[in-house]
Amino acid sequence: MTAACYAKLRSLLRQLPGAGQEDGQALGELSMVLALVALVAVMAVTALGASISGWYQDFADLFP
């Protein structure tokens, strides 16, 4: 494509509804935060799962 075609394409894209807004950037940032929260939640459940499992086993061992 030539430079004139790129210029025409850019001008057409600017005319689209919502062009120039930063909603896409906010969505990207929100998805990164959500992924971090999910990672922390998985790590917490994994760490607590082992200790809770041990506690239940100790409790079950009290009964013959």
ZASE-446175 format. One record per residue (C-alpha): residue number from 0; residue in three letters; chain; x, y, z. Coordinates in pm, 1 decimal. Example, Ala and Ser with C-alpha at 12.3 -4.5 7.8 and 13.67 -1.06 7.14 Angstrom:
# residues 2
(0,'ALA','A',(1230.0,-450.0,780.0))
(1,'SER','A',(1367.0,-106.0,714.0))
This chain:
# residues 64
(0,'MET','A',(0.0,0.0,0.0))
(1,'THR','A',(113.3,348.2,-68.3))
(2,'ALA','A',(133.1,636.7,175.0))
(3,'ALA','A',(-181.6,786.1,23.9))
(4,'CYS','A',(-372.5,464.9,96.3))
(5,'TYR','A',(-251.7,464.3,457.4))
(6,'ALA','A',(-356.6,827.3,497.4))
(7,'LYS','A',(-701.1,753.2,356.9))
(8,'LEU','A',(-737.3,450.0,584.2))
(9,'ARG','A',(-636.3,653.6,891.7))
(10,'SER','A',(-888.9,923.1,808.5))
(11,'LEU','A',(-1162.5,662.0,766.7))
(12,'LEU','A',(-1073.7,497.6,1097.8))
(13,'ARG','A',(-1089.7,832.3,1279.8))
(14,'GLN','A',(-1449.3,873.4,1163.6))
(15,'LEU','A',(-1561.6,549.9,1330.4))
(16,'PRO','A',(-1777.3,588.5,1642.8))
(17,'GLY','A',(-1562.9,580.3,1955.1))
(18,'ALA','A',(-1238.9,641.0,1770.8))
(19,'GLY','A',(-982.1,811.7,1988.5))
(20,'GLN','A',(-1129.0,689.3,2314.9))
(21,'GLU','A',(-910.7,502.1,2559.8))
(22,'ASP','A',(-1160.5,230.5,2650.6))
(23,'GLY','A',(-936.6,-37.4,2504.1))
(24,'GLN','A',(-648.9,63.8,2728.0))
(25,'ALA','A',(-871.5,57.7,3036.6))
(26,'LEU','A',(-997.5,-286.6,2938.5))
(27,'GLY','A',(-640.9,-410.3,2902.7))
(28,'GLU','A',(-544.9,-276.1,3244.0))
(29,'LEU','A',(-856.0,-425.1,3401.2))
(30,'SER','A',(-781.7,-766.3,3251.8))
(31,'MET','A',(-426.4,-754.2,3390.4))
(32,'VAL','A',(-556.2,-670.8,3738.7))
(33,'LEU','A',(-814.7,-948.4,3712.6))
(34,'ALA','A',(-546.6,-1199.0,3610.8))
(35,'LEU','A',(-331.7,-1094.7,3908.1))
(36,'VAL','A',(-625.0,-1132.7,4148.9))
(37,'ALA','A',(-700.5,-1478.1,4005.6))
(38,'LEU','A',(-336.3,-1581.4,4045.8))
(39,'VAL','A',(-329.0,-1466.2,4408.9))
(40,'ALA','A',(-657.1,-1648.2,4477.6))
(41,'VAL','A',(-521.8,-1973.8,4333.3))
(42,'MET','A',(-204.3,-1941.5,4538.3))
(43,'ALA','A',(-403.0,-1873.8,4856.8))
(44,'VAL','A',(-634.9,-2169.9,4801.5))
(45,'THR','A',(-337.4,-2394.2,4731.2))
(46,'ALA','A',(-155.8,-2284.6,5047.8))
(47,'LEU','A',(-463.3,-2301.9,5269.5))
(48,'GLY','A',(-576.8,-2630.8,5117.1))
(49,'ALA','A',(-274.6,-2817.8,5249.1))
(50,'SER','A',(-311.3,-2680.4,5601.5))
(51,'ILE','A',(-686.2,-2738.9,5612.3))
(52,'SER','A',(-638.0,-3093.4,5483.5))
(53,'GLY','A',(-389.0,-3158.5,5762.7))
(54,'TRP','A',(-628.0,-3015.8,6020.4))
(55,'TYR','A',(-910.4,-3241.0,5900.1))
(56,'GLN','A',(-679.2,-3542.9,5910.0))
(57,'ASP','A',(-573.0,-3463.0,6266.7))
(58,'PHE','A',(-938.5,-3427.1,6364.6))
(59,'ALA','A',(-1031.6,-3756.8,6195.9))
(60,'ASP','A',(-746.0,-3935.9,6372.3))
(61,'LEU','A',(-902.1,-3847.1,6709.2))
(62,'PHE','A',(-1182.5,-4093.0,6643.4))
(63,'PRO','A',(-1105.5,-4465.6,6629.1))
